[in-house]
Amino acid sequence: MRITQGTFSYLPDLSDDEVAAQIQYAIDQGWSIAVEFTDDPHPRNFLWDMWGLPMFDIADAAAGLHEVRACRDAYPERYIRVNAYDASLGRQTTALSFIVNRPSREPGFRLDRQEGSDRQIRYSLQAYAAQRPAGERYGRNETPNGAGHPGPASG
């Protein structure tokens, strides 16, 4: 199941040239760039781990693309996205967000239905990937060392 979150989610994966073009567009608008990653892409999990610090005042997309590639190298089996933040209204607002990396296998979600009193029906989503421990959800043990880079892999 292909996770559809953010801009361009229903399109085929973007090439590095297309990612660079989107990053350059954001820079041209005066937006700051951040790269984030996760192994739990649940729709309500909007707080992903940040790769490095947000990039303010960069002049061209090469810096942003460099960070995307570094994150891909460190976490090839995780979801990675680029966010562009607009501070023109006096607060950081997400102006653009798109996925730039996906695990080779996306297990998807299970929809649980719960029937309550008075014919109330509640639904909840359970990610199949979340049944495994964090860092092992997509087949490779990846544990961050606290600096935004992978620690030693075991087993």
N, C-alpha and C positions, 0 to 999 in steps of 0.2 A: 504494500500500500504506500503510495507516494504522499508524503506529508505536504500539505499546501498551507504555508504560512508566509505572509509578507507579499511584497510585490513580485511579479513574475513567477509565482509558484505553479501556475498552470501551464507554463511554457517549458520547453526542454531546458536542461541545465545550460547556464551561460558559460561561454568560453572566457578565458582570461582577458582577451581583448574586449569582450562585452562587459565584463566586470570592471575593467579599467575605465571604459567609457562611462559607466554609471557612477563610479567614484569621481571621475572628473566633472561630471554634471553636478554632483553634490558640492564639490569644491567650488565650482563656478557660481553656485548659489550662496556661498558663504557658510555652508554647513560643515560641522565637524564630523569626523569619521570614527567609528569604533568597530572592532572585530570581536565577535562573541562566539562561544561554542557550548554545546551541551550534548549529553547522551539521553536526555529526557525531553523530547520536543512536545510534551503535552500542551494543548492550546492554552491552558491557564498558567503554564510555566513560562512566563514572559521574562523572567530574570535569569538570563543565561550567564555563564562564566565569561568574564571579560578577558580577552587576550591583550595583555599589555595595557597601556593607557589610551584614552581617546586621543585622536590626532587633531589638534587645533592648529589652524594657520598653516596647513601644508599647501604647497603651491601646485603640485601635480600628482596624478594618480599613482605614480610609481611607488611612492611611499606606502600608500594604502594597499596596493597589490602585493608589495613585498611582505607586509604583515599577514595578508590572507594566505600567501604561499607558505610562510613560516608556520602558521597555525595548521594548515593542511598537512605539512610535513610532520608536525608533532602529534596531531590527532586525525589520522586519515579515515578513521571509522566513526567519526562524530559529525553531528550537524554543525555547520559553521555559517554564520550570517554576518552581513555588513549592515550597520545602522548608520544613518546620517541624521544628525541632530541640528535643528534650526533654533537658534537662540534669539531670533529677531523680535519675538514678542516678550522678551524679558524672562523667559524660562526655556529650558531645554525641551523641545518637542520633537518626537520622532517624525521626520519628514519622509524618510525612505528606509525601507528594511527589506532585505532579500537574502535568500539562502544561496551560499556559494559552494557548499560541500555537503554531501550526504553519505551515510554509511552504504556499503555495497548491498546490504540487505535491510529493508525497512519492514519490520514485522507488523506494524499497524496498531490498531486499538480494538478493544472489545467494548461493546455497548451493554451496560447492565441496566435492566429495568426493574424497578421496585414499585410494587403496588401498595398504597397505603389506604387509610380509611377514607370514606366519602369519595371513592373512585379517583383519588389522587395518584398520579403516576409520576415517579421521579426517575430520571436517567442519569447515569454517570459513565464517564469514559475511563477505561483502564488500559494503560499502554502495555502491550505484551513485552516490550523491552524492559519495563520497570520491574519485571519479575526477577531479573538478575541484579546483582549488586552494581552500584555505580562504578563506572570504569570498565565493567565487563559486559555491558549490555549488547555490544555488537561484535563479540567474538575475540577481541584483543584486549588484554589487560593494560589500561592506560591510567596511571594515577598521577595527578599533578603534584609537583614538589613545592607548591605554594608560591612559585614565581611566575606562574602562567606557562610553564614548560613541563613536559612530561618527566616523571621520575623514572627510576629503573623498572623495566617490565619484568614480571615474574611468570614463570610457567608458561 
